[in-house]
Amino acid sequence: RRRRRRRRAMAEKRLTSNLPEEIMEEILYNLPIKSVLRFKCVSKSWLSTISSKTFIKDHLKRSIAEDEEKPGLKVLTNRKILFNYVKPAARLSYSIGSFSLCKNPKITPTLYDIPIQNVGFMHIIGSCNGLILIMIEGKLVLWNPSTRIYRVIPSPSFNEAIFLHDGPFHVRYGFGYDESNDDYKVICIKDTNYFPEPYHYETRMYSSKTNSWKKFDNCEKHLHGTHDGILVNGRLHWLVQYNRSTGSRDIVSLDLAEEKYQTFSHGVEYSSGVVSLVELGGYLGLMNLMSGADVNVWVMKEYGVTESWTKVWTLSNFIDQLPRKCVGDIGKLKPLCWSKNGDISIAFGQYVVVCNGKNVLRKSRVGSVFEHRIQPIVYVESLVSA
Amino acid sequence: MAAETGTPTTLTLKSNDDELFSVAESAAILSVTIRNMVEDGCAGGVIPLDNVDGKTLASVITYMNGISAIPADEEKKKSYRDKFLSDKDFETLADMVLAANYLNMSCLMDAVSAKIAQVMEKKSVGWVRRKFGIENDYTPEEEAAVKEEHKWTFEGVETDDDN
């Protein structure tokens, strides 16, 4: 039986002075990041506690675990939705905001000052442990929006000239964490040409530890579309082009610690339409939008087990329940969260819709100033820096 | 035992300033520390709680009774905890977090830690030092350097209300 040793008796002095460190940490875990950072100024020992790797790691773990214990999406407080939008005042300038999945019908997002001024395209590539990788003005930026600390990553060099700001049309990225080496890694896969070999790539891998890129093996598959890698289970995933002659429906994964590719079948039968990989509540998922506005989402319930792919969501019969403005955005939907009780939240244009598989539970509009659809990504606030 | 008399077992708890409190065993065993003592058979007489004063123990017992009277409904328990802590000042909360830690009551510990964090959220660095009795061991230059690095976190800090 687990027994807790009786604690050393407190000194006679006022109890509030010098709370034991473990209690102090318990309190700090509950504070917003802004307050935690401010309290680095309290004393040298607070500075060293708050800056320590252990504290930062535990803080992150608790933020994630707390959300997982909670019963429904409306109480997911630590996980936020991060999105980019076009600033209303300056039509060509993008910025980033975030909001929690809350009950309120109108979500008021927090808006951030992005680290680099931009007058054009900005793209959120991925999110991991509170860090996001974004592409602004042709630069790759690794940024923690909660601590506001960022790092501009040097551009990878390829054999052929590459125009990074060509964006997702020629280059796929992937961003994730290699826990065994405490290293944040970025993958860059570039199409070297389209004809006659449709899938000849050049691949580079960036390590935050060395702050440099290295040449990396190409995956030997023809990747579907140009989407960025989907991070699940310490691995990045890309969908492989459906092979009509062999009938194989595959996903290629890259283990960030082992630095090895693996191919496995997803076995999901979709007839036509747009198909994409998604991350849902820690699971790898597949979304298929059919032309008749039918949407299906499957997830792989047991990682690596083909038979465990399960359809968790179908949109066909509740399109009428959606806000009318959403309907036009049907092709732009993105599932965001899948909570333990089965509720799924989906971004449609300017709305976040929560549904339980059959019915729409609530729909919230994100702010009121955004003319353009949001491109959301799930993220957890953390103290992590790369 | 309760089975023989049909009445709930009552425990007697003693604070470090020698106040005695009666509390139903079913409520008191929310504290893992007390539960272990009961299971070890040391609860026959008076249970001495050397690290908790009478005022704090009275408050903890109010909480034990209140929360154990609520059936398994996490929403209701949460709203009870919120209400219970809503009128407590900082010193009381600090005493309670120590008591909850010593008594090993995780639900109270979590709620009080969150409440203290809520009180602290917009407070100044000076307020925190005074309330937690922490000595500033920075030189003015060192402190200025740390502050400069996190300048934006000082926006929106409340004016101190304690002096």
Interface residues (C-beta under 8 A of the other chain):
Chain A: R1 R3 R4 R6 R7 A9 M10 K13 R14 L15 T16 S17 N18 L19 P20 E22 I23 M24 E26 I27 L28 Y29 N30 L31 P32 K34 S35 L37 R38 F39 K40 C41 V42 S43 K44 S45 W46 L47 P71 R148
Chain B: V32 T33 N36 D50 N51 E74 F90 E91 A94 D95 V97 L98 N101 Y102 N104 M109 S113 A114 I116 A117 Q118 M120 E121 K122 V125 V128 R129 K131 F132 G133 I134 E135 N136 D137 Y138 E142 E143 V146 K147 H150 W152 T153 F154 V157
